[in-house]
Every structure is written in structure tokens, then in C-alpha cells.
């Protein structure tokens, strides 16, 4: 598993950005839970063929399913831009494509893992009246199992920007959820501690880039508390004009700043408690 986070930074209205970050832990075998730190970033550029939108994506769950989904999105865009006069692709239309390809991936897996061994196609599922009840129920149980396995092992966090602004989308279970009003989102096994960092910081989409970088770094560091979240991190920033992956020295600097903030917050708390001792003893 992993943790992936994204947050919008819109204080510079002419250049709204999305900051995305992820740990580097990759699960190589789900059943035996063998995990290792993968040297390749999980913050990946998406839709490189689309000239009117820039995007970065983070996948949590299965590495192979994530690769299939991202490749499928790229294939759709490649075919789209082969047309003579293709319509421009923006952030919202990119998210729509991602949702459609997620659902198509599920259909492909259902076809290959279940229906093909019975000699059926997806369209045959509409002909329930032609099957014996026990047979149909058994087959549908297998279909549902494949669907649930994919839904629980594949989530895409998408940060995208075009001329209209910056956007954060979550693609999971075939649904696309926008997080633009809240301004941030997180996925993976470290989701809850990462979310708590966002809530504690009081972050909004109107933050400047520097504050957002620190908050996102803090979310990843806090997610280290969760089982199955790796310590090292990758970070990228996307705007309508550029896609940038942070160098290692910048990430180290951000982590040092966040660690200092946390240390000084603890010290201040201890000082306040020492100076303001509570003497109430209930029951005495």
C-alpha cells in the first residue's frame, strides 16, 4: 500500500498549482506482504500528449493495475489527438476519461477472469432469464469478487491544471470525486493520519505554494505512523504551464523544516502546560 496526497495552492491567482506527494513503498506481492522502497517515483505525469492540460497522478494499491489504468488513459488520448481537429482536453475532461477507463479496466478483468471461461460476453449478463438461477448466481458471485478486488486495490489521485484553474480528483471504484472546494485529498493506507495533518493545519485552496509544500510534507511524515507506509517521499507540482518533480535536496529541506515545526510545537506545549498547571482533583 501507499499514501498519496494532493493539495491546491491558489494564492497566486495567475498560476494556481497542485502539489502532490507520495511515499516510495511498493508492495511486490500482496499475499505475502513483501514490500520494499522503490527507487522510481510514484508521482507520475499523466496526459503528456494533451497540450491544454498538465497533470500528475498517484496510484495506491496494485502497481500492475495502476500501470494498466495509466497506459489506458494515455492510449485514449493518443487516439483522440490523431483526429484531424481534436477537441481540447482540460482537467475535468481528463478526469472523466480516467473514470471511464477505470470502469473499462474492471470490465476487461471480469471478461478475462470470469466470463471467458464460460464462453460468455458482457452483453450476456443482460440475459439472466436464459440461465438457471444457481448457475447465474454463482457466476455473478465471481463477477462481484473480481470487481471488489479491483475496487479495493486501485485508486488514482489526480492533480491537474489548465487555463481555468487547478483541480484535485480521486478516481476509485469507477467513480470520479472532485476535491476542489476542500482543496486537498489523500489516498492509501496512510490516508487517515495524512487527513488529520491537513485538518490540523487548517489548509485551504488559497494557501501560497510554500505553505502548501510544508503541509503536504507534514501529511506524508504523519502517515508514516500507519502500517505499510514508507518513509521516503516523492513530490511534484503541476500548473497550467509546467510539471515539476522536486529534487531530493529540496525534499530533505522540506522534511527538516517540518520536523523543526513539530519539535518547536511540542516544546511550546510543554512550556504552556508547565506554566499553567491544572490543580483540579475530581472526587477529592
N, C-alpha and C positions, 0 to 999 in steps of 0.2 A: 504494500500500500504506500501511500504518499500523503503529502499535504501540498496543496496548491492554493495560492491566494492571489487576488487581484483587487486593485483599488483605483478609483478615478481621482485625478488631480486636475481641477479645472480653474484654479485661481488665475492662471494666465489664459484669459478667455480666447485669445487668438490661437493658442496652441494647447488645447486640452489633451491630456495624456492618460494612459492607463499603465500602472505599474503592476507587474506580475512577478511572482517568485514561487519557487518550489524547492523541496529538499531533493537530495540525489539518491535516495534509496529506491532500488528496483527489486521487486520480488521475482526471482527467476523461476521458482517452482512453487505454485500456490499450495499444493497439498503438503509438502514437507517444510514449507515456510522458510526456504533458503533465501536469504536476502543479502545484497551487497551494495556498496556505493558505486554507482555507475558514473564513469567519467564524462559521459555525454549529457549535455543539458536537457532537462525535460521541459524547458521553456522554449517552444518551437515556433518558428514562423509559419503562419498559415496564409493561404491565398496569395502567394507571391506573384501569381500571374495577373492579379487584379490591380490595375493602375490607380483605381479610385478609392481603395481602402487598404489600410495596413492592419495586420492582426498578429497576435501571438496566442498560442494555446498551450494548456497544460492538461495532460491526461492522468487520471487516477484509476487504479485498478490494473487490468491486464495490459501489459506492454504490447502484445501482439494485436489485441483488439483495437487498441489505440492507434497503432500503425495502420491497420486496415481502414479505420474511420478517416484519419487524416489523408491517406492516399486517395480514398474515395472522394473526399471533398475536392482535392486537387484535380482529380480526373474530370469531375463535373465542370469545374471552372475552366479547365483546358478545352473541353469540348465547347463550352459556351463562347469562349473567345476565338474559336476557329470560325465562327459565323462572320458573315460579311459586315454587318453592322450590329454588333452585340450591345445589349443594354448595359449601362454601367452597373457595377456591383458595389453596393455600400455595406456598411456594418450590419444593418438589420437584415438585408437580403442574404448576406453571408451566413448569419446565424440561422436563417430559415433553411438554407442549403445544408448546414450542419445537422439540423434536426431531421431533415428528410433523409439524409444519408445514414444517420443513426438508425432510423426505422428500417431502411432498406437493408442495412447490415444484419439486423435482427431477422428479417425475412429470409435472407440468404442462409443464415445459420439454421433456421427452422427447416428450410428446404433440404439442406445438405445433411443435417444430423438426424432428422426425423422423417420427413415426408418421402424423401427419395428411396428409403429402404422399403417403403410400402408401395412405391410406384405412383405416388400422388404428386400433384402440384398444389400451390397455394389456393388456386381457384376451387379445387376440390373440397376445401373445407366449408364452402358455402352449400355443399350438397349433403348436409347432415342426414337428411331423410333417406339417403341411399345406403347408409351404413347401419350395421347393428349397433345398438346402444352401447354395449360393453366394449366393442371394438373402438367406436368413436371416442368414448370417454377415456380409454387407455391411451389412444393416440394423442388426444388433446392434453392429457396429463404430461406426456413427453414434450409437447409443444410448449406448454406453460413452463416446464422446467428449464428448457433452453432459453426462453425469454427472460425468466427470473435470473438465471445465471449471468446473462449479459448485462441486464439492468443493474445488478449488484456489483459488477466488475468493470464497468465502463462509464466514466463521467468525463466530459470535456468542459474545461473552464476557458472561456474565450474572451480576450480583451481586444477590442477593435476600435479604430478611429477613422473617420472620414471627414469631409468638409462640414458636416452637420454637427460633429462633436465626438465625444469618447463614450464607449459603451462597454459594459460587462455582461456577458451571457453565460448561463450554465446549461449545458446540454446533457440531459440524463433521462433514461427511460424513454427516449424518443421525444421528450418534451423540451422546449426551449424556454428558459426563465430569464427574464431581464432583471438585473440588479442595479439599474441606473439611478433610481431615486435614492436608494440606500447608499450607493456608491462603492460598495465592496462585496466580495463573496469569497468563500473558501470551500474546498472540496478535500476528500480523502480522510484517512483515519485520524489525522490531526485537526479535523475541522472545528471541533468544539473549543479546544484551547485557543486556536487561531481566532475564532469569532470573539472569544472573550477579550482578546487583546484589542481588537477593533472597537468593541463596546467600551472598554476601559479608556481608550484614548479619545473617545468622542469624535472620531474622524468623520468628516463629511466630504462630499464630492468637491467642495470649494477649497480644499486644502491646497497649499503650494506643493511643488514637487518634492522639496527637501523633507518636509514633514511627512509626506506620504511614503517616501523611501524609508524613513526611520520606522514608521508604524508598520509597514509591510515586513520589514526585517524583524521587528519585535514579534509579529504574528508567527513567523517561521520559528523563531527561537522558543517561543512559548509552546509551540506544537511539538517540540522535542520531548515534552512531558508525556506525549501519547505513545503507546506501544506501536512499533512499526514505522516510526518517522526518523529519517536520517538527519544527522547534524549539519552536514554541509548544505549549502544552498546555491541556487542559481537565480538570477534576477534580470528582468528585461523591462524596457519602457517602449511603448508604442504611441505614436501620434499620427496625425494625418499625413505628415511629411517624412517620417522616419521610423525605423525599427532599430533599437539598440539593445545589445546584450552587455550587461555590466562586466567589467574585467574583475579578476579575482582580488586585486588590491583594493578596489572600491568596495567590494562586498565585505572584506575584512575590516575596512574603516567603518562601514555602517554597523557591523556587528559590535565593534569596540564602542561606538557611540551609544548604541542601545544598551549594552552591558553596563556602561557607566551610568546611564539614566536610571536603570533598575537598582544599581548599587546605591546611588545617592537618594533615591526614593525610600529605600529601606532604612538608610541612616536617618533621614528626616523623620520617618515614622517612629523610630526608636527614640529620638530626641523628644518628640512631642509627647509620647507616652510617659517618658521619664519625668517630664516637666508637669504633666497633668495626670497624676496618679488618681485612680478611682478608688475611693475608700469604702464604698457601699458593700456590706456583707449581708445579703438576704438571709433571713432565718435566725439572725443573732440579735 
